[in-house]
């Protein structure tokens, strides 16, 4: 294994300049996109929702139904409580594709969460229910924190 | 690791094969280790790679191949046990320690590795590296991710979209 230190790696933080694998993809750094998808499948749901902002291609890919299904197969169905579009009247239950599964009015959501914060919402598989409150919800519901399955 | 003439014993416990990197370096390894690659396994089962022949790997340079083989050699015994159902806890812990150390490398090397693992169909290695890259992404802001992965700076239009998304999904940033 004496050849190991042969190639001096380029600075990983620099803009891609093309590599021995051909020109970089504009949206995928130097990694071919199908391999990047394989990476994204391993990212847990909440991180995934955040990194949709990274670029259009990631956004399109990670909201695709095939991707969402495959992600669910790995991580279990993940559901988030969110406050979307500055809608003060409702709390939204969204899946990882960003689709709103249900809208609950805020006071009902508060009651529900205060009563059953530790058990709700349960996913069909019982594996990974993830509830994430909005900042607003956290403020008005002391003790309520994002909880999710840490990997 | 250069292999002028490899052993060609067909029935020996340690049949050797020769792999040739894109930059023409020859690597001699046990067939069992090289067979972690689904791609190579077929060739090896057909009797390829022995003697002076060698299997050319035009997509993998020597630095990457050396690293790939380091992984294969380490994982070959466990793979031979069919995913290591018999492995002791100590063995498993040792492999895990090796894996953690193994991917603690520069990002460009990780990228080369994952592409080689993909080309050579070494599932365990591809999975290991993909998980490492996923770990690099976790917990970072979109801009940090772009920088980490070497994306070009966003155009004003892209920046506006990023901001809009972050506003919409503010809860995911808490």
Interface residues (C-beta under 8 A of the other chain):
Chain A: X1 X2 X3 X4 X5 X6 X7 X9 X10 X12 X13 X14 X15 X16 X19 X20 X21 X24 X26 X27 X28 X29 X30 X31 X32 X35 X38 X39 X40 X41 X42 X43 X44 X46 X47 X49 X50 X51 X52 X53 X54 X55 X56 X59 X80 X81 X82 X83 X84 X85 X98 X132 X133 X134 X135 X138 X146 X151
Chain B: X1 X25 X61 X62 X63 X66 X67 X69 X70 X106 X107 X108 X109 X111 X112 X114 X115 X118 X126 X130 X131 X133 X134 X137 X138 X139 X140 X141 X142 X145 X146 X147 X148 X149 X150 X151 X152 X153 X154 X158 X161 X162 X165 X166 X168 X169 X170 X171 X172 X173 X174
